[in-house]
């Protein structure tokens, strides 16, 4: 009976977390409050969050590091609540709304920490499917009137947006899906996981995944986000190393030459990406848009120190203190640089959070790229790279201001954090275990390993 209750509760958490991701993605494509859609997502998060905490408390073998991860995760809503309670915000109503808006992301993050890997796999494929569905919707929008039911933002002309108000955020979703697909393709464990599957099933899965990846890759430059196209290409080049596939190729006799050529090819491709990136930066400097906006926001942030202007106060504060170089902008809804806006709205607390975020990304970095005793895990590596893609895009845009991207990124961050906590708490792997491809974290917790494609 004691074993049955956690299993049933875990299944309930899985379905509720899936509903949360789907609802947040379908209704949270805008950076401003969309009314009933956002409210429904936030209310659902109020039910998912305590259930996820309950599942974490019922683990057969608690993981001490997860407690510290949970503590760090609560710093964001705690900081927002502190601004409200201490009267440190210039716009209390906007700060209160921001506190509600953070709930879906927090619930998704804790759910990822609580769910076993096989459940995380299903939800990762759900994210890929949602990004593909949004792209297909974008194509349908191009052939329909602006006020069509297919356009969730009829006030804006459709430009391959899908469920998003901004095509840059559509590109972010595509980039996340591409990285997850590539991580599955390069996962060294995938072939071992699929040994028992029928050959026609493996072939059909590869064809379907390859076709989906091609659809997303071709659409990425069509969406019109220069930054996201370059960031996604750079992340895709890192996938073979991050998953441990390249290290295994270089370490096997007879394949070292092939791996060396692949490594050199990746370095050349990376150099080309850097050249393209420098050209993009020159274009943005000449137009004086995003970079100038970020500079203006940083200047305002320095003036608003030490406590900032308040979470959610950017529009009002920027309008009231518009610098001379920004007078030509009719309306600025965000700084187009998340880090500058966090600094402006939360002061030293925002700077501390940025530092903690950088430390957390370094701590959860997949070790299988260079350590032979690190077990490759395509899901963890793909999730980490997907979060890195979102954080990189946040330098020139505001993807985390949309509930859709924020919730998805929080879930993938939870997957990467759980994998890092399990990896660091696991005993060193013997050579036999490393050759077998059995996940260390699954054996440590007494669970059956699940393939990246995943099945219960």
Protein Blocks (a to p, Z undefined) as FASTA:
>chain_A
ZZmmmmmmmmmmmmmmmmmmmmmmmmmmbfbdehjmmmmmmmmmmmmmmmmmmmmmmpfb
dcfklmmmmmmmmmmmmmmmmmmmnopafblmlmmmmmmmmmmmmmmmmmmmmpcfklmm
mmmmmmmmmmmmmmmmmmmmmmpcfkbmklmblmbccehkljafbfklmmmmmmmmmmmm
mmmmmmmklmmmmmmpcfklmmmmmmmmmmmmmmmmmmmmmnopaklmmmmmmmmmmmmm
mnommmmmmmpghilmmmmmmmmmmmmmmmmmmmmmmmmmmmmmmnopmmmmmmmmmmmm
mmmpmnbnbehilmmmmmmmccfklmmpmbafbgoiaklmmmmmnommlmmmmmmmmmmm
mmmpcfklmpmklccdfklmmmmmmmmmmmmmmmmmcfklpmklmmmmmmmmmmmmmmmm
mmmmpccddfklmmnopafklmmnopacddfkopZZ
